[in-house]
Amino acid sequence: MLTRSRVLFSFGVFGAGTTAAYLFLPDKTRHAPTVDDASLSPSHFTRAILTSSEPSGPNTKLLVLRVPGFTKSPESTTSASRFNPIWSVYIKDDDIQVERPYTPLEGIDEEGRMVFWVKKYPKGEVGRWLHSKKVGDQVEFRGPLSTWAPREDDAWDEIVMISGGTGITPFYQLCHSIFSREDNASRTKIPRFTLLHSSPTPSELPPPRILGRLREYAAAYPDRMALHLFVDSLEPPPALATDLPPLQLGRIGKPAIQRTLGIKTPSWWRSFSFFENSANTVKPSRRILFLVCGPEPMIRAIAGPYGRNFSQGPVAGILGELGYTSKEVRKM
Ligand SMILES: Cc1cc2nc3c(=O)[nH]c(=O)nc-3n(C[C@H](O)[C@H](O)[C@H](O)COP(=O)(O)OP(=O)(O)OC[C@H]3O[C@@H](n4cnc5c(N)ncnc54)[C@H](O)[C@@H]3O)c2cc1C
């Protein structure tokens, strides 16, 4: 029988990079037990029920898991200059005992509900398994685990989030946790948030549940949040095209990043000179943190490849060319 219990948000013990390291390091939590109550912890699996499963594009679904008997503890207050960490949970494919991290879009609500936007890859294990689950089926997960957390001494003027595909999910969670509550959104010390998101085609863009709300936040707080959407191609349009947001055609390349940030580009003759890779941009004086999340080729093009065992590695790619360093860039 399920007993009522409180969620334990033990982010403190999970430092940056834990998720990536977890995938490679042997860890007894891989064999974490499943508990018979509704408590949440990274070190045990909790049972949830799939209460909704809706297609949201060619290979994606919006899934809702609910933890029966869940009781939410009061949210811990964050200081005026900080905001909540981004977090994820590991979902276990029971058939082959494999787990992967997924991001609850809006955290967990009072009823124990978590909403996920999950992509299915043709040969992917857990994504395909999750898509095959029926409403009423049981799904085990463990967490929360910190995906990224601001440091106590962080003082960024702007956080630029760059995502591809379902890589938008951690950024949606972050924006939602700030802009869905006016008391949070109107705090004076939070940085400005800029989200650059790309999907291959309009039909693969995040569903209205995600994009609609992000657009609302950007409209309500234009000096605090900006949203820029990119597609590789305008075809095919979404099956349920209603209110398509403004789209930029092409990938999130250097010109797009420079334009978005108001970074000045060189006069034409300088771009042919030996200044090519050093002084051909004027870095804005404001302190900018870049968070990049998406398919590996996109991370590589924008921020350079991961290091060994998915460590951060040096900053290369477009952000490296623009002069940003590992203190200013986080590959997620
Ligand atoms: C912190 C964190 C949060 C995440 N949150 C979400 C989320 O909310 N929603 C979501 O859908 N995913 C999310 N992911 C990705 C997810 O954990 C899995 O990596 C993804 O679902 C693929 O797992 P799989 O078992 O289906 O495929 P796998 O069995 O791991 O992979 C099979 C095949 O798919 C390819 N593949 C796997 N991942 C990708 C990719 N990202 N791009 C292109 N090809 C790929 C592989 O190259 C391989 O050929 C998150 C990842 C992290 C680290």
The ligand as a Tripos MOL2 file, in Angstrom:
@<TRIPOS>MOLECULE
LIG
   53    58     1     0     0
SMALL
NO_CHARGES

@<TRIPOS>ATOM
      1 C1         19.4210   15.7970  -17.8250 C.3       1 LIG1
      2 C2         18.7200   15.2500  -19.0490 C.ar      1 LIG1
      3 C3         17.3710   15.5110  -19.2360 C.ar      1 LIG1
      4 C4         16.7090   14.9980  -20.3640 C.ar      1 LIG1
      5 N1         15.3830   15.2990  -20.5450 N.ar      1 LIG1
      6 C5         14.7350   14.8010  -21.6430 C.ar      1 LIG1
      7 C6         13.3420   15.0990  -21.8850 C.ar      1 LIG1
      8 O1         12.6820   15.7990  -21.0970 O.2       1 LIG1
      9 N2         12.7670   14.5680  -22.9880 N.ar      1 LIG1
     10 C7         13.4570   13.7670  -23.8730 C.ar      1 LIG1
     11 O2         12.8640   13.2970  -24.8620 O.2       1 LIG1
     12 N3         14.7620   13.4640  -23.6580 N.ar      1 LIG1
     13 C8         15.4020   13.9460  -22.5790 C.ar      1 LIG1
     14 N4         16.7200   13.6210  -22.3720 N.ar      1 LIG1
     15 C9         17.3550   12.6240  -23.2670 C.3       1 LIG1
     16 C10        17.0190   11.2070  -22.7480 C.3       1 LIG1
     17 O3         17.6260   11.0120  -21.4780 O.3       1 LIG1
     18 C11        17.5370   10.0860  -23.6460 C.3       1 LIG1
     19 O4         18.8910   10.2940  -23.9270 O.3       1 LIG1
     20 C12        16.7640    9.9920  -24.9510 C.3       1 LIG1
     21 O5         15.3730    9.8260  -24.6810 O.3       1 LIG1
     22 C13        17.2450    8.7980  -25.7740 C.3       1 LIG1
     23 O6         17.1510    7.6470  -24.9870 O.3       1 LIG1
     24 P1         16.6820    6.2580  -25.6120 P.3       1 LIG1
     25 O7         16.8740    5.2170  -24.5580 O.co2     1 LIG1
     26 O8         15.3240    6.3750  -26.2170 O.co2     1 LIG1
     27 O9         17.6860    6.0710  -26.8200 O.3       1 LIG1
     28 P2         19.1470    5.3600  -26.7390 P.3       1 LIG1
     29 O10        18.9340    3.8940  -26.6400 O.co2     1 LIG1
     30 O11        19.9720    6.0170  -25.7130 O.co2     1 LIG1
     31 O12        19.7440    5.7480  -28.1550 O.3       1 LIG1
     32 C14        19.4520    5.0350  -29.3180 C.3       1 LIG1
     33 C15        19.7560    5.7970  -30.5770 C.3       1 LIG1
     34 O13        19.1900    7.1120  -30.5390 O.3       1 LIG1
     35 C16        20.2170    8.0700  -30.7570 C.3       1 LIG1
     36 N5         19.9960    9.2070  -29.8570 N.ar      1 LIG1
     37 C17        19.8510    9.1680  -28.5230 C.ar      1 LIG1
     38 N6         19.6680   10.4110  -28.0270 N.ar      1 LIG1
     39 C18        19.7250   11.2440  -29.0800 C.ar      1 LIG1
     40 C19        19.6020   12.6490  -29.2200 C.ar      1 LIG1
     41 N7         19.4100   13.4430  -28.1560 N.pl3     1 LIG1
     42 N8         19.6830   13.1810  -30.4640 N.ar      1 LIG1
     43 C20        19.8780   12.3890  -31.5390 C.ar      1 LIG1
     44 N9         19.9990   11.0550  -31.4620 N.ar      1 LIG1
     45 C21        19.9230   10.5020  -30.2580 C.ar      1 LIG1
     46 C22        21.4970    7.3970  -30.4100 C.3       1 LIG1
     47 O14        22.5660    7.9530  -31.1340 O.3       1 LIG1
     48 C23        21.2200    5.9640  -30.7860 C.3       1 LIG1
     49 O15        21.4740    5.7510  -32.1370 O.3       1 LIG1
     50 C24        17.4120   14.1750  -21.2860 C.ar      1 LIG1
     51 C25        18.7650   13.9200  -21.0930 C.ar      1 LIG1
     52 C26        19.4250   14.4590  -20.0040 C.ar      1 LIG1
     53 C27        20.9100   14.1700  -19.8210 C.3       1 LIG1
@<TRIPOS>BOND
     1     1     2 1
     2     2     3 ar
     3     2    52 ar
     4     3     4 ar
     5     4     5 ar
     6     4    50 ar
     7     5     6 ar
     8     6     7 ar
     9     6    13 1
    10     7     8 2
    11     7     9 ar
    12     9    10 ar
    13    10    11 2
    14    10    12 ar
    15    12    13 ar
    16    13    14 ar
    17    14    15 1
    18    14    50 ar
    19    15    16 1
    20    16    17 1
    21    16    18 1
    22    18    19 1
    23    18    20 1
    24    20    21 1
    25    20    22 1
    26    22    23 1
    27    23    24 1
    28    24    25 2
    29    24    26 1
    30    24    27 1
    31    27    28 1
    32    28    29 2
    33    28    30 1
    34    28    31 1
    35    31    32 1
    36    32    33 1
    37    33    34 1
    38    33    48 1
    39    34    35 1
    40    35    36 1
    41    35    46 1
    42    36    37 ar
    43    36    45 ar
    44    37    38 ar
    45    38    39 ar
    46    39    40 ar
    47    39    45 ar
    48    40    41 1
    49    40    42 ar
    50    42    43 ar
    51    43    44 ar
    52    44    45 ar
    53    46    47 1
    54    46    48 1
    55    48    49 1
    56    50    51 ar
    57    51    52 ar
    58    52    53 1
@<TRIPOS>SUBSTRUCTURE
     1 LIG1         1 GROUP 0 **** ****
